[in-house]
């Protein structure tokens, strides 16, 4: 089995972004729970939202404000699958893709490090 890091990206259209209301949040969490249950064996880590980012360089680190973020990453999950295409199939059912127009998910293979 190969391991894949999935990065959930929010829409780039921040102008059109509307925060979900309580009912929409509940519906999303229910859909997420169903997705996680359907793919439980493949989920190494079902994921989490990404908050409070820091930028680290050789000179040190700095807190990033929301408007300073250089990417659209909002959450992650780690899955195991036989192939990259199989991992994509698992993630293609994630409710994040239907939460807002323009949302996407990157699926990155994480090969084992060899000696």
N, C-alpha and C positions, 0 to 999 in steps of 0.2 A: 504494500500500500504506500502510496505517495502522500505527502502532506502538502497542503495548500493554505496560504494566508489569503483571506478575502478582506478587501478594504471596501467598505460601503462609502460611497460619495454622495453628498447632497447636491441638489441642483445648483447650477451656476447662476441661475436667474434669481438672485436674492431680492430683486425688486418685486418679483411676482410671488415670492414665498409668503405663505400664510401659515402661522403656527396652528397646529391641529388643536381642536377643542378637546375637552375631557372625553367625550364620546368617541371621537376619532382616535384618541390615544388608547382607549380601552380596546377598540376594534383592532388597532394595529398590534397591541400586545397579545391579544387573543390569536391573531393570525400568526404572529411570530412564534408563540408557544406551540401552535399546531405544526408549523414548519419544523421547529426544533424537535418535536416529538416524532414526526415522520422521518426525520433524518438523524435521530439520536445516535445510532451506531457510528455514523460518519463524522459526528461533531466531536473533535478533540477538545475544542473550547467553543461554546455557543456564541461567545462574543460579548461585547459591551460597547456602550457609547464611548467616544474619545473626548475628553475634556481637559482643560487647563494645560495647554501645550507650552513647552519650553523649547527654545532653540539653543543648542549647545555647539560651541566652536572651540578651537584651540585657545581662544582668549577667555572663555568662560561661558556662562549661560545667561539667558534672559527670558522673562515671562513674555508670552505673546498675547496680545489682546485679540479679540475675535476679528477685528478689522485688519490685523497684521498677519493672519493665517495665509500661508502661501499655497494651501491646498484645500480641497473640499472634503477631506476624509472626516467622516462623522462617527464611524464605528468599525469594528472588525469581527471576524470569526475565523476559526481554524478548522478545516475539514480534512479528512482522509478519504482518498478515493483511488481506484485502480489506475485511472488516467486523468489527464488534465480535462478532457472533454466530460468525463464523468463528474468531476468536481464542478465544472460549469453547469451541468444539468442540475445538480443539487442546489446550487446557488441561484439558478434562474427562477426557482420557485419562491425565493425570499420575498416577503411582503414589502420590504424596503423599496423594491422596484416600482410598486404601485402606490407608494405613499405620496410622491410628488412627481410631477412631470419633470424629466431631466435627471432623476436619480439614476445612479449606476453602481455597479459592483465590479471591482478588479479582482481577478483570480490569479495569484502568483504562486508558482511551484516553488517549494522549499526543499531542495534535495539535501540528503544527509551530507555532512561535511566528512570528507575522507581524509585519512592520514597520508 
